[in-house]
Amino acid sequence: MNQLDEVIANTRGVNKHGKTLRLHFKLPGDKKFTKKTTGLSATKVNLSIAIKKLASIELDISAGMFAIDPKMFWQKHFPTNNEFLSDNFTITLYVQRYKIIKDGTLSYSSMTKIDSCFSWLRRNGFANKNLKSITSNEIEILRNKTLSTLKESTVKEYMNTFKAVLEEAFNENVINFNPFLKVRKVKIDKDPTEEEDVFPFNQSDLQRLLDVVQTEQTRYMIEFLAWTGMRPGEMKALAWEDIDLDQGLIKVRYNIDRQGRLKPPKTSAGIRTIEAMPKAMAVLMRQRVKTFMLATITETVHLKFNKTKSVVRRRVFLSRENKPFIRPELNTVKGAWAGWLRQAKLIHRPPYQLRHTFASQMLTAGAEPMWLAKQLGHSDWGMIRKIYGKWIASERPDHRVEIAKKLGQHDPYMTHLKTEKAK
């Protein structure tokens, strides 16, 4: 027995059958092992592939995929076996399959996007189309048609989801070619009168807004979001165990999804430590009187692959009767936010602008973009540059004077700001 054969013999669930590698795994209710060949020759590299394939099979079995739809299970893991091949995959059937494959790995929000994408496809006559018959031209026609009735961002979201579905089908050998590879990009001419995405509150606007909000808890949350840049779901998931009151640090560990479930942020960058501004800490000190001394509760954190863990904590912000919030939005009362803006005589903008408010205030004060990116949960400052670059230039027209002053240089030239003051 050579060295490779010895390694294979000691590898759980994998053995050598003739010249190829074979997998052994137990299906639900079976006492005996099921044996399936991988078709891979017995090499060191292929052994590594076989081990990963076995792990994927066992994961899907434990997640219930085989119990829900055995045919899809076999088609996913052994698509080249003639007994499991199908040439009749419609969009409807494959989207159902795709949801089973992704169950436990995608967030609730991402799973609902799949449903929305499928509704879009169904409305446009794609539901019963054979997956193998879809062409790039059909996809382009579908996109261009719906751009006339839907927002560009909505169509882009549908297209990205549909592309992911077809990429999975290609990776599984269900289709021989992904038609999205030949879909041509289209340039959208934006309405020049359309408002910019970044429309933050200045400090005066923020105070006017706070003055009209009657519910104290909601007023605290609005102010807290404006001075931390946190997402509403992150704020509502926050616990006193995540806060260092002495150092002024806030650890963002969890978020709330649309089902009210406690979950980690989508990316590793989202798990972060915020160096809280004094006004944010002032809100926490006022909130401390309300919730700091309440009893701890045991909460379930929902992880990927349907795994969970329990944590004992005390939520900082609570809803009525001191119950944890179950919706990630800032406010769920219909029309309340719009009503407050009208009372404050402010131009309408969504609550998400509170996050932009924090970012804009920090940049105006001269915060380093990379530091700000970490506070907001971005992996780099590319998003800061993309979202705020144009806006901050108009908000700080005298920036050259500021830079020159920091470098110990006198700026005798007429800047934009000086010109405006002279008028």
N, C-alpha and C positions, 0 to 999 in steps of 0.2 A: 504493500500500500504506500503510494507516494504521499508527500506532505499535503497536497491539496485534497486528496481523497480522505485523509485523516481529519482535515478541518471540516469537510462536508459531513463526515460521519458523526462529528461532535456538534453539528449545528441543528438546533431544535427545529423541527417542522420541514426540513429540507433534506432530500437524499438524492443519490445519483441513480438514475434509471437508464441503463444503457449508457449512451453518451450525453444524455441531457439531464437537467435538474428537474426534480419533481417536488411538489409541495404536499404536505399532509396537514389537514385542519379538520376540526369537528364542526359540523353544522348543528343548529339547534335541534334537540331531541334525538340526535344520533349518538349511539354508543361507540360506533366504529369511526375511524378516521376516513375522511374523503381524500382521495389521492388524485391530483391533477398535474399533468406535465406543464412546464413553462415553455417548452420548445427551445430553451436556452442551452447551449452547450456548456459543459462543466468546466468553467474557467473561474479564475479568482474574481474578475470583474463581474461576471454573470452571477456569481454566488451572492455578491453584495446586492445586486438587483433583485434576486430571488428573495432575499431576506426582507427587503423593503416591501416587495409585493405581498409577501405573507403577512407582514404587519398591517398593511392596508386592508387585506382580506379579513383579518381577525378584528380590526377596528370596525369595519362595516357590519360584521356579524354581531358584535356587541352592541352596536348602535341600532340594530333591528332592521337593517336593510334587507337581509335575506328573508326575514319573516314577513316583511311588508310586500316585497315583490321579488321573488326568487329569479324570475326571468331577467329582470334588470341587473340583479346581482351577478349572474353568470355573464351577461353581456358586457358588464363593466370590467370584470377581472379576467375573463377568458373569451374575448371577442373573436378570436380566430378559430375557436372550436365550432365546427359546422353545425352542431346541434343547437347552438345559441345564436347563430347569425340571423340578422333580420334586414331585409331590404325595404321594409314598410314603415320605417320610422317617420311619423309625421311630426310637425312642430309641436303639436299638443302632447304626443307621447314622449318626445324627448325632453320637453320642458319639465314634465312630471319626473322623469328619470333624473334630470339635472338637479332638481330640488332635493331628491333623495340623496344624491351623491354629496351635495353641499350642506345637507342638514347637520348642524352641530359645528360647522366650520365658519359659517357666515352669520352675521348679526341679524336680529329680527328686522332691522331696517333694510338690510341688503336682500333678505328673503322677500320682503314686500315689494321691493323694486323688481324682482323677477315676476311677481304676479302682475304688476302694473305693465311691464314690458309685454307679457303674454296677452293682456287685454288689448294692448295697442296692436299687436300682431293679428289677433283675432278680428278686431274691428276692420282691419284692412285686408281680410281674406287670406291670411297666411296659416290659420290654425290647422287646416287639413293638407297643407302642402307637404310633399315628401322632402325630407331633410336633404337628400342627395340632389334634388332638382333646383335648390335655391341658387340663383346666380347673383353676381355682383351688380348687374344692371337692375335687377328687381329690387335689391336693397337700396340702390341710389334713387330709384323712382319712388320707393316708399318714403325715404327720408325727405326728398324734395317736396313730395305731396303734403306731408304733415308739417313741414316748416311753414306752410302758408296758414295753418290754423293753430299751431302750438308754439310755445316759447322755444327759443333755440336751446336753452338749458334742458328743457324737458325732452326734446328730441335727442339731444346728445346723450342724456342718461339712458333712454331706451336703446339707442344704438350701441352704447358701451355694454349694456347687459346682453343684448342679442349677440354681440361679438364674442362675449365670454362663453355663452352657450355653445356657439359654433366652434370655438376653440376647443372646448371640452369634447365635443363630438369628433373633431379631427384627431385629438390626442388618443381617443378610444378606438380609432379606425372605423368609426361609424360612417364618416364621410372621408373621401380621399383627398379633398381640397377644401380649404377654408375660403369661401368667396369674399370674405372681408379683406383679404390681402389685395384684392383688385378694386376695392371701393375707393373712388377718387374723393379727395377732400373738397369741400365746398366753402368758399369764402362768403361769410354773412356780412352784409352791409348793415351796420347798426344805425338805428334812428339817432341822428345827431342831437335830438331834443331829449333823448332818454336820460334819466338821472343816473349818476354814477353809483356803483354798488356801495362805495364807502360814503356814508352820510352820518357821521358821528354827532353826538351831542357835545357842545362845549360846556364848560362848567356852569355857566349861567343857565343854559337850556336844561341841564341836569337838575339844577336846584328848582327850577320852575316845575319840572315834572314831579319831583319828590314832594313839592308843596301841595299838589292836588291829589296825591294817593292817600286815601284815608286809612287803609289797613296797614298797621304798623309793620307786620311781618313782611308784607309785600314791599313796602317802602325800604326796609332793610335789605331785602334781596336785590332790588334794583340798584341801590347804591353799591352793594357788594360786587355785583357783576361789573359795574362801571369802573371799579377800582382794582379789579383782579384780572379781568379779561377771561374769566372762566365761562364755560358753556353752562346754560341753565341746568342741564342734567348732571353735570359735574358738581355744581353748587348744591343741588338737592341731595346728592349722594354723600356729601361731605359729613365727616364725623369729628367730634372733638378729639378723638384718638389720632386724627390726621394733622392736628394743629399744634405748633410749638408757640405758645403765647409769650414766652420769654424772648425767643429769637425772632419772632415775627415771620415764621415760616408756615406754609400751607402745603401739605403733601396731597397731590391729586392721585388717588388710587383707583377710583371707581366712577362710573357714570350710571345713569338710569336709562333703559331703553323704553320703547313705546309700549311695552307690556308691563312696565313698572319693575322690571327685574334689575337687580344690581349686577353690573358687569364691569370688567376692566375697560379702559379706553381702547379704541380700535388699534392704535399703534403704540410701540414702545415709547415713542417721544411724548405721547399723551400722558404717560406716567411720569410726573415731574414734581419738582418742589418750587413753589412760587415764593419769591421774596416779597412779601406783602407790603404795599404802601401803607403809610400811617392811617389814611382814611379807611382803608379796608380793615385794618386792625381795630379801628375805633368802632366799626360796625360789629365786629366779633365781640368786643367788650360789652356792647349794649345787649347783644344776643345772648351772651353768657348768663345773664340774669334769668333768662327764660328757659334755657334748655341744658345748661351745663350739669346741673345736679339731678337731672332725671335718670331713672334707672336704665341700665344697658338693655339692649335687645339683641337677640341672636338673629342674624340675617344670613340668607343664602346668596352666595356669589355664583353666578352662572358663567362657566368657562367654556372654552371650545370643546368640541367633540362630546357635548352633552354632559360634561363633568361639572361638578359643583363643589363648593367648600363653604364652611360655616365661619362667620366672623361675629365677634361680640363687640358692639359699638353703641355710641350715642350720636344720633344725627344732630347736626347743628341747627338746621332749618326744618321746621315741622309744620304740617298742615293742621287743620282743625282737630281738636281733642288730642293734640300732640301725637298725631299719627304720621309715619313717614310718607312723603310724597310718592305718588305712583305714576305721575306723568312728568316727562322731562321738560315740557314747556314752562316758561316763566309764569304764565297765567292761563288758566283754562276757561275762565268766564268769558263767554262770547261778547265781543265788542268792548270789553273793559279797557284794554290797552289803547284802542283808538279813541275811546272816550276821554281818557286821561290826557292824551296829546291835544285833543280839542280844548279841554278845559285849560291846559297850560298855554294854549295858543301857539303850539309848535307844529311844524310841518310833519305830516305822517311819515313814519319809518318803522320797520319791524324791530322787535325787541333785540334781535341779534346785533343791532347797531351799538348796543351797550359794550359788546366785545370790541367793536371798532373804536368806540369811545376811549376805552383803556389804551389801545394801541396808539391812537392818534395823540392822546395826551402825553404818552411816554416819548414818542418821537419828537413832538414839539418841544419837550423839555430836554431833548438831546440824548435820549437813551440809545445805547449801542444796539443796532439791529439784531445781532446774534443773541444778546442777552434777552431782548424782547421775544425773539423767536422761541427761546426755551421757556419763557414765562407762559407763552400761549400754547405750547405743546407741539411746535413744529420741529422737525429734525434739522432744518437749516433755515437760513434767513431768505431763501428764495421767495417764499410766499409773502414775506414782509415787503420785499422789493416790488413784487408783482402787484400786490393789492394797494400798498400805500405810497409807492414811489412818486406817482404823478400828483397824488393829493398833498403829500407833505411839502412838495416843491411850491405849491400855491399858498400853503399855510405859513411858510417861512421864507418869504421873498427876500428878507434881509439876512439870509443865512451866511452869505459871504462875509458880512461884517462880523458876525459871531465867530467864524473860523479865524479871521484875521486877528481878532482880539485875543483869542486863545493862543495864537502864535506870537503874540506881542507885537503885532503890526498895526499901524494906523491906516484906516481905509478912507482916503479923501474923496473917493468917487461917488457919484450920484447913483444910488441903488434904486430898485423899483419901489421900495418902501418909502424912501425919502421923496421920490417923485410924487407918489400918491399924497403924502402929507403936504407937499408944496402946492397942490391944486386947491 
